[in-house]
Amino acid sequence: MFSKVESVGLFGLNAFSVTVEASISAGQPSFDIVGMPDIAVQESKARIRAVLGHLELKLLGGKVTVNLAPASVKKIGSMFDLPIIIALMRLGGIITSELNNTAFIGELSLDGALAPVNGALSMVLTAAQNGIKRIFLPIDNAKEASVAEDVEVYGAEHITQIIEFLQHGTGLSPEPRYIPPERKYRYFEDFADVMGQYAAKKAIETAAAGSHNILMLGPPGSGKSMLAKRIPSILPRITFEESIETTQIHSVAGIINPCEPLVTARPFRAVSHTASSVGLVGGGSVPKPGEISLAHNGVLFLDELPEFDRRVLETLRQPLENGDITISRASGSVNYPCDVMLVAAMNPCPCGNFGNPLKKCTCSEKMVSAYLNKISQPVLDRIDIQIEIKPVKYDELAERKPAESSAAIAERVQRARDIQAERYKGTGIKSNSRITSDIIAEVCKLTSDAQEMLKAAFEKLGLSARAYDRILKVSRTCADLDGSADIHKSHISQAIAFRSLDRKYWNR
């Protein structure tokens, strides 16, 4: 006897169709799973035996073989429990209904309850693309999976609910398509609370408008972390496509809220300097996304940048440049997107007071140089905006003059991002920070005065080709914030000023 049931496998973000085939023949009772299963899949035999015993079903009385096709692809995870037991029930005549264009995903508890799996959205989207019209999975994954179009999603708490539905058509109903509620996020940390720091706030606004990487350097207590924590309050709205991409990554990582499964705000991931390279860029025997991928379409905040292991920081070079990270293991390669806005903060020296007009630095020249050189030039080259944060003056604090609110800044940021969305429609580019070399001349049109200023700066400062491109990209964002089609001299001047720290602190 023979039966088969459709399912979906997952490796990283890459989902693929799997056909679960089951056969039984005469002979000594045995239960084998073939088709390159990993340990978690092999362990499903024990879970399935326990569930069948709990349901008082005798389906393993002969030589049972389950094949997970295609056999050339490794199967990882516990999501095959449900399709395997359904295939066995079809084999035993318990389920006789047609299961065309129907797939099953889910892990079984020993009593038959369905436990949630990671990566449900990626698997359901792939199933729908491959012609699946109906899918059964754990109830905790149902809302997340219902975001997919052109497929009916049935969430079940227990295997008996699926059996009853397949036998009699009762007990379950399709999950309504999840549509996230319209909401305005209220941030408790607002730029209105920040006294002074006008240059820093302008730099942060520019960075948010163009998704540019930014480095803030200044003494302790100058407000670097305070400014960084307010960045989420001015970020542009996340699009539905970006929301789906981000949700898929968070689902694979297992950090989705079942009640609100769609990520509807841009991520802000603050990472401790104790993070390893695996924690930051991802990895493991079964590669999981790291913090840089969890921050996809949002912000990755690295405080106390020189305190990170230098080798860890070097692993960021390729992901920051390309917007994705490829992790290769013996079991295969996984590609995770990581289009992030990097926000970094650091002190200028070990004691923090180098260049501070109010306090004396106690570090030697050698100590300062060694501290700054923990950040390599290739990493610095990937940071578009560098800003020095000075301590706030007493008069600015005492005046308590209301500062501009985050809402007002966010409006300008959104307008600039809308201009970019229209400009790059159909190109795959989301923001000015990702302008490619083949179109940079077309989209960054300079006035004659701006051209002269950039030429003078290039020759006087000895800028590299990469620095030249990044100044153009930042000046393009400055122009967008001003609503200008062309890049003027003032925009070039602003962009050059945003790249002054490497010459002041590193080329000493």
Protein Blocks (a to p, Z undefined) as FASTA:
>chain_A
ZZdddddddehjbccdddddddddedddddddehiiafklmmmmmmmmmmmmmnopafkl
bccddddddfkbccedjklmmmmmmmmmmmnomamcdcehiaceddddfkopacddehkl
mmmmmmmmnopabdcddfklmmmmmmpghiacdddfbfklmmmmmmnopaiacddddddd
ddddddfbdfklpggjllmmmmmmmmmmnopacdddddehilpmmmmmmmmmmgccddfk
lmmmmmmmmmmnopacfklmcccbdcdddddfkbcfklmnogcjbdcddfklmmgoiacd
dehkllpcfklmmmmmmmmmnopacdddfkbccddddddcddddddfbfnopgoiakbcc
fbdfklmmmmmmmpcfklmmmpmbacddddddfklmmnopacddfklmmmmmmmmmmmmm
mmmgonlpabfklocfklmmmmmccdfklmmmmmmmmmmnopafklmmmmmmmmmmmmmm
nopabdcfklmmmmmmmmmmmmmmmmZZ
